[in-house]
């Protein structure tokens, strides 16, 4: 059963919170009657929804529209800052669940919002900060740390097998055999249902698992060997490309 949590916004368009979690902490399935932006300062958070799975690395965020059922699992000591946003605050808020880039400006605005008063005067500094936060949310860049779930039960079981054994190669031939279908049929149905090719989905699944294991303190070399990357550098390049950060030399 999914619990629905409600917030009273009164005179504010959003309500900020600061959360700290220990490694292994979880939040069971629940949903909010408002939109949520969860910004991760440290650690890694895994997010499950009925339509897919997401991994939130440090410095990034996850956007959850109002009414999205979700569950959270923490890896490492997680420091998080959350904005709960009145769905009536703006008509142009993002529509789907997604991992997003948190700009330096938005990060500082989120921190500043924790000290803002619940009531504020029109055209005041507090009002301008709230409005600027909403403007920044509209422009957030989307990052490829999501694994959309197919609708087919057969393909869902296949995806679960990949998540349970991400170190396997999981070629399209291997996947098709596991589903008792041809490669062509597998690829056609999978792309129709997820908008990703099978190889793209597997590549994302491996990257997301790599981020979790690195957050657990595993070395890049160990992660590369466990997840089937060709080399230490291949794992580093995959991580750096997706995170848009320089590869360590």
MIMAR-28495 format. One record per residue (C-alpha): residue in one letter; x, y, z. Coordinates in steps of 0.25 Angstrom, whole numbers, plus 5000, padded with zeros to 4 digits. Example, Ala and Ser with C-alpha at 12.3 -4.5 7.8 and 13.67 -1.06 7.14 Angstrom:
2
{"A",{5049,4982,5031}}
{"S",{5055,4996,5029}}
This chain:
249
{"X",{5000,5000,5000}}
{"X",{5005,5014,4996}}
{"X",{5004,5025,5007}}
{"X",{5001,5039,5002}}
{"X",{5008,5050,5009}}
{"X",{5002,5064,5009}}
{"X",{5008,5078,5012}}
{"X",{5002,5091,5015}}
{"X",{5008,5102,5007}}
{"X",{5000,5114,5012}}
{"X",{5007,5126,5006}}
{"X",{5019,5119,5001}}
{"X",{5021,5113,4987}}
{"X",{5030,5102,4993}}
{"X",{5035,5096,5006}}
{"X",{5049,5092,5008}}
{"X",{5055,5081,5017}}
{"X",{5069,5076,5020}}
{"X",{5070,5061,5022}}
{"X",{5082,5052,5026}}
{"X",{5082,5037,5025}}
{"X",{5091,5026,5029}}
{"X",{5096,5016,5019}}
{"X",{5085,5005,5016}}
{"X",{5074,5014,5021}}
{"X",{5061,5013,5013}}
{"X",{5048,5020,5011}}
{"X",{5037,5010,5007}}
{"X",{5027,5013,4996}}
{"X",{5020,5026,4997}}
{"X",{5015,5038,4989}}
{"X",{5013,5053,4991}}
{"X",{5001,5062,4987}}
{"X",{5012,5072,4982}}
{"X",{5024,5072,4973}}
{"X",{5038,5068,4980}}
{"X",{5052,5072,4976}}
{"X",{5062,5063,4984}}
{"X",{5076,5069,4983}}
{"X",{5087,5059,4988}}
{"X",{5100,5066,4994}}
{"X",{5107,5053,4998}}
{"X",{5105,5038,4996}}
{"X",{5096,5032,4985}}
{"X",{5081,5029,4985}}
{"X",{5073,5019,4978}}
{"X",{5059,5022,4974}}
{"X",{5049,5012,4970}}
{"X",{5035,5016,4963}}
{"X",{5025,5008,4956}}
{"X",{5031,5012,4942}}
{"X",{5046,5011,4945}}
{"X",{5058,5012,4953}}
{"X",{5067,5024,4956}}
{"X",{5081,5026,4962}}
{"X",{5084,5040,4968}}
{"X",{5099,5043,4969}}
{"X",{5105,5054,4978}}
{"X",{5102,5068,4973}}
{"X",{5090,5064,4965}}
{"X",{5075,5063,4968}}
{"X",{5063,5055,4965}}
{"X",{5050,5061,4960}}
{"X",{5037,5054,4965}}
{"X",{5024,5060,4960}}
{"X",{5012,5061,4969}}
{"X",{5005,5047,4971}}
{"X",{5018,5039,4967}}
{"X",{5019,5026,4976}}
{"X",{5033,5024,4980}}
{"X",{5043,5017,4989}}
{"X",{5057,5021,4993}}
{"X",{5069,5013,4997}}
{"X",{5082,5020,5002}}
{"X",{5097,5016,4999}}
{"X",{5107,5023,5007}}
{"X",{5104,5034,5017}}
{"X",{5094,5042,5009}}
{"X",{5092,5057,5012}}
{"X",{5080,5062,5004}}
{"X",{5072,5075,5002}}
{"X",{5058,5074,4998}}
{"X",{5048,5084,4992}}
{"X",{5033,5081,4993}}
{"X",{5026,5090,4982}}
{"X",{5012,5094,4982}}
{"X",{5006,5088,4969}}
{"X",{4999,5101,4967}}
{"X",{5012,5110,4968}}
{"X",{5015,5108,4953}}
{"X",{5008,5102,4941}}
{"X",{5021,5099,4934}}
{"X",{5028,5090,4944}}
{"X",{5034,5077,4938}}
{"X",{5024,5066,4935}}
{"X",{5032,5053,4937}}
{"X",{5041,5047,4947}}
{"X",{5056,5050,4944}}
{"X",{5070,5051,4949}}
{"X",{5074,5066,4947}}
{"X",{5087,5074,4948}}
{"X",{5087,5084,4960}}
{"X",{5094,5097,4955}}
{"X",{5103,5104,4965}}
{"X",{5092,5115,4966}}
{"X",{5081,5105,4969}}
{"X",{5089,5098,4979}}
{"X",{5091,5112,4987}}
{"X",{5077,5116,4985}}
{"X",{5072,5102,4991}}
{"X",{5082,5105,5003}}
{"X",{5077,5119,5005}}
{"X",{5062,5115,5004}}
{"X",{5064,5107,5017}}
{"X",{5065,5120,5025}}
{"X",{5054,5128,5018}}
{"X",{5041,5132,5026}}
{"X",{5028,5125,5024}}
{"X",{5022,5139,5021}}
{"X",{5028,5149,5013}}
{"X",{5024,5163,5007}}
{"X",{5021,5165,4992}}
{"X",{5034,5168,4984}}
{"X",{5043,5165,4996}}
{"X",{5056,5157,4995}}
{"X",{5049,5145,5000}}
{"X",{5039,5145,4989}}
{"X",{5050,5147,4978}}
{"X",{5058,5135,4983}}
{"X",{5045,5126,4983}}
{"X",{5042,5131,4969}}
{"X",{5057,5129,4964}}
{"X",{5057,5115,4969}}
{"X",{5044,5112,4961}}
{"X",{5051,5118,4949}}
{"X",{5063,5110,4951}}
{"X",{5055,5097,4952}}
{"X",{5049,5100,4939}}
{"X",{5063,5100,4932}}
{"X",{5069,5087,4939}}
{"X",{5077,5078,4930}}
{"X",{5072,5064,4929}}
{"X",{5083,5053,4932}}
{"X",{5083,5038,4927}}
{"X",{5082,5031,4940}}
{"X",{5068,5025,4938}}
{"X",{5064,5011,4934}}
{"X",{5050,5012,4929}}
{"X",{5042,4999,4931}}
{"X",{5036,4992,4919}}
{"X",{5021,4989,4920}}
{"X",{5022,4974,4916}}
{"X",{5024,4964,4928}}
{"X",{5034,4956,4920}}
{"X",{5043,4968,4918}}
{"X",{5041,4973,4932}}
{"X",{5046,4959,4937}}
{"X",{5058,4961,4928}}
{"X",{5061,4974,4933}}
{"X",{5061,4969,4947}}
{"X",{5071,4958,4943}}
{"X",{5080,4969,4938}}
{"X",{5079,4977,4951}}
{"X",{5082,4964,4959}}
{"X",{5094,4960,4950}}
{"X",{5099,4973,4944}}
{"X",{5113,4967,4942}}
{"X",{5108,4958,4931}}
{"X",{5110,4963,4916}}
{"X",{5095,4962,4913}}
{"X",{5096,4963,4898}}
{"X",{5083,4964,4891}}
{"X",{5085,4949,4887}}
{"X",{5086,4945,4901}}
{"X",{5074,4953,4905}}
{"X",{5066,4948,4893}}
{"X",{5069,4934,4897}}
{"X",{5065,4937,4912}}
{"X",{5051,4942,4907}}
{"X",{5049,4931,4896}}
{"X",{5048,4941,4885}}
{"X",{5057,4945,4873}}
{"X",{5067,4957,4875}}
{"X",{5059,4965,4865}}
{"X",{5046,4963,4872}}
{"X",{5053,4966,4886}}
{"X",{5059,4979,4880}}
{"X",{5046,4984,4874}}
{"X",{5038,4982,4886}}
{"X",{5048,4987,4896}}
{"X",{5050,5000,4888}}
{"X",{5035,5002,4886}}
{"X",{5033,5000,4901}}
{"X",{5045,5008,4907}}
{"X",{5050,5017,4896}}
{"X",{5064,5011,4898}}
{"X",{5070,5000,4890}}
{"X",{5074,4988,4898}}
{"X",{5089,4991,4898}}
{"X",{5086,5005,4902}}
{"X",{5078,5000,4914}}
{"X",{5088,4990,4918}}
{"X",{5099,5001,4917}}
{"X",{5091,5010,4926}}
{"X",{5088,4999,4936}}
{"X",{5103,4996,4937}}
{"X",{5107,5011,4939}}
{"X",{5096,5012,4950}}
{"X",{5101,5000,4957}}
{"X",{5116,5005,4956}}
{"X",{5112,5018,4963}}
{"X",{5105,5011,4974}}
{"X",{5118,5002,4976}}
{"X",{5127,5014,4975}}
{"X",{5119,5021,4986}}
{"X",{5121,5008,4995}}
{"X",{5136,5011,4994}}
{"X",{5140,5000,4983}}
{"X",{5151,5004,4975}}
{"X",{5149,5007,4960}}
{"X",{5158,4995,4956}}
{"X",{5149,4986,4964}}
{"X",{5136,4992,4959}}
{"X",{5141,4990,4945}}
{"X",{5145,4976,4947}}
{"X",{5131,4972,4954}}
{"X",{5123,4979,4943}}
{"X",{5130,4974,4931}}
{"X",{5136,4987,4926}}
{"X",{5148,4985,4917}}
{"X",{5158,4992,4926}}
{"X",{5159,5002,4938}}
{"X",{5160,5014,4928}}
{"X",{5147,5009,4921}}
{"X",{5139,5009,4934}}
{"X",{5145,5023,4937}}
{"X",{5142,5028,4923}}
{"X",{5127,5023,4924}}
{"X",{5125,5030,4938}}
{"X",{5132,5043,4934}}
{"X",{5124,5044,4921}}
{"X",{5111,5042,4928}}
{"X",{5114,5051,4940}}
{"X",{5120,5062,4930}}
{"X",{5133,5062,4939}}
{"X",{5148,5061,4935}}
{"X",{5153,5046,4935}}
{"X",{5164,5045,4946}}
{"X",{5178,5044,4940}}
